[in-house]
Amino acid sequence: MAKVRLVDIAAQVGVSTVTVHNALTGQKGVSDELRAVIQKMASEMGYRPVSSARRQERNRMLRSIGVLIHEQYLAEYTTFYWKMYQELALVATDKNCMAAVEILKHDMEDHQILPRMVEENQVEGLIVMGEISREYIRFMKEQTRIPIIFLDFYDKELAEDAVISDNFYGMYLLTELLFERGYRKLAYVGSIHRTSSIMDRYCGFHKAMLEHGEELPEEWLIEDRDRLGNIEFSVPEKLPEAFVCNCDLTAGRLILKLEKLGYKVPEDVAVIGFDNFLYPGLPDKKITTYEVNTRALVKIALEKVMKRLKNPSSGKGLNVVSGHIVEKESVGKLSHGNK
């Protein structure tokens, strides 16, 4: 019979592994009602708690891994990176690691202030989720010798230890899907100089456009965010046949704007996104998208950290993780005879 783990109980109850741990060890932060539910589930599943001696020994073997997320990626909606962090926390549990998260504030980045968990030597390695400035990366690498892995961001000069989704070919395949369905006049929605992911997705889009001999009018290359990560953009006066959006958040916001203007998706115009992530607070618009394999991304990132801890010269290089297209309802089939 397989050993029952905290993560198994958490999955059954629908809470985090940390909550299960706190409930079963008498820690604060869990209501009496929820604690009773968790204890009952643990008993029914045959969970055997770790003895005090074994727990102390295991804690000595635990590796502490920090996760740094820039505040610009937490604006307005519960974000894709929170989902990714939750995935990483689950994987870390299986690998006998503890994952602690800290938010990188704009003033910390601007004034080059180290994350507290790094400054106070609380972590043995660091995973940075999302793009941060090159200057701040240089600063961190000068100030600490712990291994730093970059997740969903890479830079040839500085972030050689990186794990990213296949942004280029993912968006290339999505754009090809539009051409297969008859769409030719396409717009791209995304601030291409804001992050390497948005740039790579644009390059995949542009490759497909070049192969089909289509040009991108200036007004159809649409900026979608400011420096603080706030999503804001305008719908062009002349609509394309389809909008190619750099992420599902932008795609969802765009569909809401189009509906307010009286347009229907996909009857009047098609929209595609990227990530396959439904942002809480936005209605599900059934966006055709490219699903990022977050579980594989965080697993590889964590493995790279562990390799670096054992051998500082190992685990280096860029890892690219493929995802897959998820077809929903925001793309139809266009007949140019009717356009």
N, C-alpha and C positions, 0 to 999 in steps of 0.2 A: 504494500500500500504506500502510495506516494506521501511524503511528508507534507503536512499542511503548513503553509507559510502565511505571514501577515498579509501579503499581497493577495492571497487567495480569499481570505476573510474579507478584505477591503472590497474586492470585486463583487462578492455576494451581497454585502450590505450597501454598497454604493457610496463609500466614503474613501478618504485617502488612507494610505498605509500609515502615515503619521498619526491619524486619528485612532486607528485600531491599536497602534502601539501604546498611545496615551491611555486608552480605555482599559487595556489589559494589564497595565503596569501601575494603575492608580494615579496617573498624572492629571493635572488640572486641564481645563479647556474642553471637557466633554460633559454634556448634560447627563444626569442620572438615567434618563430614559434611553438615550443613545448608548450609554455604557452598558445598560442591561441587554439591549438588542445585540450588541457586539459580543458580549460575553456568552450569550445564549447561542449565537451562531458559531462561535469558536468551539463551544462544547459539542454542538451537534456535528461539526466537521472533524472532531477528534484532534483539535489542536493541543499540542503539548508545549507548555511554556519552557523557555530556556532557564536552567538553574542559574542562581546568582553567580556562582563561580564561572560557569560557562559564559555567562553574559559579560562578565568582566574581561575574560580572556578574548572573547569575540570583539569587544569594544576596543581592546588594544590593537586588534588587527584591522579595524575599520579604517578605510582611507577617506579623508575629508576632501571633497571636491567642491570648489566654488563655481557658481553660475552667475555671470554678469550680464544684465539686460539693460540697454539704454532706455531712459524714460520716454524717448520719442516714439518707441514702439508700443507704448502703453496708453497712448492718447485715445480718449473717447470711448473705445470699445475694449472689452476683454479680448486680448489679442492672440494671434497665432503662436506667439512665443510663449505665452502662458501654457498653452496646450503642449508645446514642445518641452517645456520645463517639467510638466507633470509626467510626460512620457519618460524623460530622463530620470526623474526621481524613482519611478518604478523599476527601470533597468538598473539603476544604481543599487537598489535594495538587493537584487539578485546577485550583484557583483561585490557584495559586502562593502559598499561605499555609502557615505552620507553626502547628499547634495544640498548645499546651502545657497540660496539666491540673494543677490543684492542688486539694487537699482543704481545705475550710473546716471547721476543728475547732470544737467547741462553745465552747471557751475563747476562740478568736479572735473568734467572734461576740459572746460575752458581754462581753469586755473591749475590743471594737472595735480589733482588730489587723488591719491591711491584709494581704491576701495578699502573699507575698514577691515574686511576679512583678510585682505592681503597685507595691509599695514600691520595688523596684529598677529600675523602668522597663524591664522585660524584654518587655512586650507593648504593642501599639499600640491594642488593643481587647479587650473582655472579654465572654464569653458566660457567663451564670449559668444553670446547669441545675438546675431544681427551686426550690422556694420557700425563701427565707430571710427573716429578720425585717425589718420595715420600718425599724427603728432602724439596722440594719447597712447597709441600702441607702442611707439618708440619709447615714450616715457615709462610705461609699465615694464617693458623689457629691460630698460636701464636700471630700474629700481628693484626688480625681483628676479630671482633665478628659477622660480617654479615654472613648470611647463604650462604653456598657454595654448589652448586649441580654439580655433575660430570656427563657429558653427553658422552656416548660412551666409558666409562672407569669406572672401579670400582676397589677397593682395600678393602679387608676385614678389615684391620686395620684402614685405614684413610678415605676412600671414601664411608662411609656408606650411604650417600645420593646420590644415583646414578641411572641413567637410561641408559640401554643398549639394543641393539638389541639382538635377540636370536641367537648369533653367533654359539654356540655349536650345537644346533639342526638344525639350518639353513644349516650349512656345512655338518652335518650328513645326512640330507635329500638329499642334492646335490650329495654327494658321493654315497648314495644308488641309486640315479638315474643312475649313471654311471654303477654300478653293474647290474642294471636291463637291461641296454642296452648292456651288454656283456663285458664291460671293467673290467679288473681285475688287471693289472699291472699299478699302479698309482704312480705319483710323487706329492709331496706337495711343492708349491713355496710360501715361506713366512718366514721372520725372526721371529721365534716364541718367542724369548725373547725380542723383541722390544716393543710390546704392548700386553695388556691383550686380545684385540680383536683377534689379530693374533694367540695368544696361544689358545684361546677358539675355534677358527675355526679349528685349527690343531687337538685339542682334539676330536672335532666332526668327523673330517676325520678319525682319528686314531680309534675311536670306530667302525666305519663301516668296516675298514680294519681288525680289530680284529675279528669281527663277521663273516667275510668271510674267515678267515684264511690266509690272505695275509700279507706279510712282506714288510717293506719299506727299500730298500737298502739305505745305507748312501748317495750315490751320487744322490739319488732322493729326499732328503730333502734339498731344495735349498734356501739359503739366498737370499733375494731380495732387501735389502736396507741398507744404512749406518746410522750412528748416526744422521746425518742432515736430514734424510728422503728422500735422493736421491735414486731413484729406479735404481738399476743396478744388473745384474746377468748374468750368462752364461748358455747356453743350454747344458745339459749333452751329452756326446758323444753317449751313448746308450739311445735311446728314450724309455719312457714308452708308454703304450697305451693311457694314458690320463694324462694331467696336471691339478691338483687341485690348483688354485691360490687363495690367501687370499683376493684379491680385483680385481675389474675390471681393474684398472690401470695397475697392474702387468700382468693380463691376456692379455690386449691389447698390451702391450709392448712385451710379449712373442710371440704372434701370428705374429707380425711384424718380430721378429727375426727368427721364424720358416720359414716364407715365404722367407726371404733373403737366407736361407739355402736350399730352394727348396722344402720344405714340404707344403702340403695342409692341412688345417683344415676344416672339421673333417675327410677328406678322409684318411690321413696318421696318424693323432693323434688328439685326442679330447682335448678341453680346457674349463674349467669352471672358473667363477669368483665369485664375491660377491659384493653387493651394488646396482646393476642395475643403475649405473651412468656412463654416457658417458662423458669422460674428453675432454673439448675443446682442439683442437690441435691434437687429435688422431682420425683416421678414425673409423667409426662404424663397428666393426667386428662381430656384431650380437652374442654377447657372452651369452651363457646360464648361468644364475646367480641366486642369491637370493636377492630379492628386500627388502631393509630396509625401514620400514615405518617411514620416517623422520618426517612427520607431527605429528604422534602419539608420537614420541620420544620427540620432542620439546614441545608439548602441556603438556605432563606429567612433564617434567623438569620445565616448567614455573609454573605449578600448585604446584609443590613441594616447589618452592621458595616462592610463595604467602602464602602457608600454614605456612611455617616457619616464615614469617614476622608477621603473625597474632599470631602464637603460636610456639615459638622456639623448643618445644619438639615434634611437629607434623610433618608429612610428611617424617619421616625418613624411611630408608630401601632401598633395591635394587628392582627396577622395571625392568622387562624383557619384551620387546615388540616383538611380533612375526611379521615376514614378510611372503613372499611366493616365491616359485620358479617361475622364468620366463624363459621358454624354447625358445631358439632362434636357431641359426644355427651352433654353435661351437661343438655340440655333435651329432654324428651319431648313428648307431647301428652296433656293432662289432660282427662279426662271427669268433669265434676262429678257426674254420676250415680253414679260409683264412688268419690266422695270422702266 
